[in-house]
Amino acid sequence: MKMAALFELHNVSYAYGAKTVLSDLSFNLQKGLFYGLAGPNGSGKTTLLDLLLGNKETAGGEIKFNGRELRTYRCRELAREIALVPQEFKINFDFTVREVVMMGRHPHIPRFANPDLTDLRIVEQVMAELGITELKDRLLTQLSGGEKQRVIVARALAQDTPVLILDEATASLDIHHSIKILRTIKNLVQSRGGTVIAAIHDLNLAAAYCDAVIMLNKGRKVKIGATDETLTPELINDIFGVASRPYFDDFSGVRQVAFKY
């Protein structure tokens, strides 16, 4: 029996004014996988994520989520299903780290109600998983860029949704915290059967943590499939103009890509 698709895209397009940024995208995304979204700058990755989040409406075509047209979901309803870790997060008020992480619980808390023990437990748990417990009483405005990003990842994880979308979420982090966050998210996918869709510039991180890769170029789908079938030397050279060679790294135990500079 074929498993129902999580997202179904049918001839999806999007334009900013007269400029078309996505054209004729048609593919399905299945539940329980870690998808990497790759492609050169300007290929439409962030726009595609905005469409999947319901932040933008397609100029043409249709997106279904769990068999239902995405545009028919209410905002609060969708917030219980999909969480976002943005590339940048701006906040103009002095909230503590714990308060920001608790914001991820808001879709689950009834109006005018206070967080319950479950909300508090989840917030404490994700702060511990990401190593920010010691920062919980610090103001977000007092943190470094990397610390802030870890807090925003924690907020999304506290939202406890079946789908997590990352828009270059590790771009401002050092390699240690990038690996820690992606490993934590990968473990959540494997243990809970959740789905991750992550725009990733670093193809080695994609090779190490993604089950499948969606490759975009100039607003069009080039390929979607298992990571080792997508991150091939031929396709990387065609899309990025860089010679590469895949290999299995015995030290890390994961597939990597060597580039010729």
C-alpha positions as CSV (number, residue, x, y, z in Angstrom):
1,M,0.0,0.0,0.0
2,K,1.5,3.3,-1.1
3,M,1.9,5.9,1.7
4,A,0.0,9.2,1.3
5,A,2.3,12.1,0.6
6,L,2.8,14.8,3.2
7,F,3.1,17.6,0.7
8,E,1.9,17.4,-2.9
9,L,3.0,20.1,-5.3
10,H,1.3,20.4,-8.7
11,N,2.7,22.8,-11.3
12,V,3.5,25.4,-8.6
13,S,4.9,28.8,-9.7
14,Y,5.5,32.1,-8.0
15,A,6.6,35.6,-9.1
16,Y,7.6,38.8,-7.5
17,G,5.9,41.3,-9.9
18,A,7.1,40.5,-13.4
19,K,10.0,38.3,-12.1
20,T,9.2,34.6,-12.0
21,V,11.2,32.9,-9.2
22,L,9.6,29.4,-9.2
23,S,8.3,27.6,-12.3
24,D,6.2,24.5,-12.7
25,L,7.3,22.6,-9.6
26,S,5.7,19.2,-9.3
27,F,6.8,16.7,-6.7
28,N,5.7,14.9,-3.5
29,L,7.3,14.9,-0.1
30,Q,6.8,11.9,2.2
31,K,6.5,11.7,6.0
32,G,9.4,10.7,8.2
33,L,12.3,12.0,6.1
34,F,15.0,14.6,6.5
35,Y,14.9,16.6,3.2
36,G,17.7,18.9,2.2
37,L,16.8,21.8,-0.2
38,A,19.9,22.7,-2.2
39,G,20.7,25.0,-5.1
40,P,22.7,28.2,-5.9
41,N,21.8,31.6,-4.5
42,G,18.7,32.9,-6.1
43,S,17.4,29.4,-7.0
44,G,14.1,30.0,-5.1
45,K,14.8,28.0,-1.9
46,T,13.4,30.5,0.6
47,T,10.4,31.3,-1.6
48,L,9.6,27.6,-1.8
49,L,9.8,27.3,2.0
50,D,7.5,30.3,2.4
51,L,5.0,28.6,0.1
52,L,5.2,25.3,2.2
53,L,4.7,27.4,5.3
54,G,1.6,29.1,3.9
55,N,3.3,32.5,4.2
56,K,2.8,33.0,0.5
57,E,0.1,31.9,-2.0
58,T,1.1,30.3,-5.3
59,A,0.8,32.3,-8.5
60,G,-0.2,29.1,-10.2
61,G,-0.6,25.5,-9.3
62,E,-1.6,23.9,-6.1
63,I,0.0,22.7,-2.8
64,K,-1.7,20.0,-0.7
65,F,-0.7,19.2,2.9
66,N,-1.9,15.9,4.3
67,G,-4.3,15.6,1.4
68,R,-5.9,19.0,1.9
69,E,-5.2,22.2,0.1
70,L,-2.7,24.2,2.1
71,R,-4.5,27.5,1.6
72,T,-7.6,26.2,3.5
73,Y,-5.7,25.8,6.8
74,R,-6.0,28.5,9.5
75,C,-2.8,30.0,10.8
76,R,-3.2,28.5,14.3
77,E,-4.1,25.2,12.9
78,L,-1.0,25.2,10.6
79,A,1.2,26.3,13.5
80,R,0.4,23.0,15.3
81,E,1.7,21.2,12.2
82,I,4.7,23.1,10.9
83,A,7.4,25.0,12.8
84,L,10.1,27.3,11.2
85,V,13.6,28.1,12.1
86,P,14.4,31.2,10.1
87,Q,17.8,32.4,8.9
88,E,17.3,35.7,10.8
89,F,15.1,36.5,13.8
90,K,14.5,40.0,15.0
91,I,12.8,40.9,18.3
92,N,12.4,44.4,19.6
93,F,11.6,43.7,23.2
94,D,13.6,42.3,26.1
95,F,12.4,38.8,26.5
96,T,14.5,36.2,28.3
97,V,15.7,33.0,26.6
98,R,13.1,30.9,28.5
99,E,10.3,33.3,27.4
100,V,11.3,33.1,23.7
101,V,11.5,29.3,23.8
102,M,8.0,29.3,25.5
103,M,6.7,31.2,22.5
104,G,6.9,27.9,20.6
105,R,4.2,26.5,22.9
106,H,1.7,29.3,22.1
107,P,-0.2,27.4,19.3
108,H,-0.9,24.7,21.9
109,I,-2.0,27.0,24.8
110,P,-5.7,28.0,24.9
111,R,-6.4,31.7,24.7
112,F,-6.0,33.5,28.0
113,A,-4.5,30.4,29.6
114,N,-1.1,30.0,31.2
115,P,1.5,27.3,30.3
116,D,0.8,24.0,32.0
117,L,3.3,21.4,33.3
118,T,3.6,19.8,29.9
119,D,4.6,23.1,28.3
120,L,7.1,23.8,31.0
121,R,8.6,20.3,30.7
122,I,9.0,20.6,26.9
123,V,10.7,24.0,27.2
124,E,13.1,22.7,29.8
125,Q,13.8,19.6,27.7
126,V,14.7,21.4,24.5
127,M,16.8,24.0,26.2
128,A,18.8,21.1,27.7
129,E,19.1,19.3,24.4
130,L,20.5,22.4,22.7
131,G,22.8,23.3,25.6
132,I,21.2,26.7,26.5
133,T,19.8,26.0,29.9
134,E,22.4,28.2,31.5
135,L,21.2,31.1,29.3
136,K,17.5,30.7,30.3
137,D,17.4,33.9,32.4
138,R,19.5,36.0,30.0
139,L,17.9,38.6,27.7
140,L,17.9,37.7,24.1
141,T,19.4,41.1,23.2
142,Q,22.4,40.2,25.3
143,L,23.3,37.1,23.4
144,S,25.7,36.5,20.5
145,G,24.4,35.7,17.1
146,G,25.2,32.1,17.4
147,E,23.5,31.9,20.9
148,K,20.4,33.6,19.5
149,Q,20.1,31.1,16.7
150,R,20.3,28.2,19.1
151,V,17.4,29.8,21.1
152,I,15.3,30.1,17.9
153,V,16.0,26.5,17.1
154,A,14.8,25.6,20.6
155,R,11.7,27.7,20.1
156,A,10.8,25.7,17.0
157,L,11.5,22.4,18.7
158,A,9.3,23.4,21.6
159,Q,6.5,23.9,19.1
160,D,6.5,20.1,18.9
161,T,5.2,19.9,15.4
162,P,5.3,16.9,13.0
163,V,7.0,19.1,10.4
164,L,10.1,21.3,10.9
165,I,11.3,23.7,8.3
166,L,14.8,25.2,8.4
167,D,15.8,28.2,6.3
168,E,19.6,28.2,6.4
169,A,19.2,27.6,10.2
170,T,22.9,26.8,10.8
171,A,24.4,29.5,8.6
172,S,25.5,31.7,11.6
173,L,26.7,28.9,13.8
174,D,30.2,27.4,14.2
175,I,30.7,23.8,13.0
176,H,30.3,22.4,16.5
177,H,26.9,23.8,17.1
178,S,25.8,23.2,13.5
179,I,26.5,19.5,13.9
180,K,24.9,19.4,17.3
181,I,21.7,21.0,16.1
182,L,21.4,18.9,12.9
183,R,22.2,15.7,14.9
184,T,19.5,16.6,17.5
185,I,17.0,17.3,14.7
186,K,18.0,14.0,12.9
187,N,17.4,12.1,16.1
188,L,14.0,13.6,16.5
189,V,13.1,12.6,12.9
190,Q,14.2,9.0,13.6
191,S,12.6,8.7,17.0
192,R,9.3,10.5,16.3
193,G,8.8,9.9,12.6
194,G,8.7,13.6,12.0
195,T,9.7,15.4,8.7
196,V,12.3,18.1,8.2
197,I,12.8,20.3,5.1
198,A,16.0,22.2,5.4
199,A,17.5,24.7,3.0
200,I,21.2,24.0,3.3
201,H,24.2,25.6,1.6
202,D,26.8,23.2,2.9
203,L,26.5,20.1,0.7
204,N,28.6,18.1,3.2
205,L,26.1,18.8,6.0
206,A,23.4,17.7,3.5
207,A,25.3,14.6,2.6
208,A,25.8,13.7,6.3
209,Y,22.3,14.3,7.6
210,C,19.7,14.3,4.8
211,D,17.8,11.3,3.7
212,A,16.9,13.0,0.4
213,V,17.7,16.2,-1.5
214,I,15.6,18.5,-3.6
215,M,17.9,20.3,-6.0
216,L,16.7,23.6,-7.4
217,N,18.2,25.8,-10.1
218,K,16.8,29.0,-11.5
219,G,13.4,28.4,-9.9
220,R,13.0,24.9,-11.4
221,K,13.3,21.4,-9.9
222,V,16.4,19.7,-11.2
223,K,16.2,16.5,-9.2
224,I,14.7,15.1,-6.1
225,G,15.7,11.8,-4.6
226,A,17.9,9.9,-2.2
227,T,21.0,11.9,-1.1
228,D,23.5,9.7,-2.7
229,E,21.5,9.7,-6.0
230,T,21.2,13.5,-6.0
231,L,24.6,14.8,-4.8
232,T,26.5,13.3,-7.7
233,P,29.7,14.8,-9.2
234,E,27.9,15.3,-12.5
235,L,24.9,17.2,-11.0
236,I,27.1,19.2,-8.6
237,N,29.3,20.3,-11.6
238,D,26.2,21.1,-13.7
239,I,24.6,23.2,-11.0
240,F,27.5,24.8,-9.1
241,G,30.3,24.5,-11.7
242,V,32.6,22.7,-9.1
243,A,34.4,19.4,-9.5
244,S,33.7,17.0,-6.7
245,R,34.0,13.4,-5.5
246,P,31.8,11.6,-3.0
247,Y,33.4,9.4,-0.4
248,F,32.6,7.7,2.9
249,D,34.4,9.2,5.8
250,D,35.6,6.5,8.3
251,F,36.2,9.0,11.1
252,S,32.6,10.5,11.1
253,G,30.9,7.4,9.7
254,V,29.0,9.5,7.2
255,R,29.0,10.2,3.5
256,Q,30.9,13.4,2.5
257,V,31.8,15.3,-0.7
258,A,35.3,16.4,-1.6
259,F,35.6,19.5,-3.7
260,K,38.4,20.6,-6.1
261,Y,39.1,24.2,-5.5
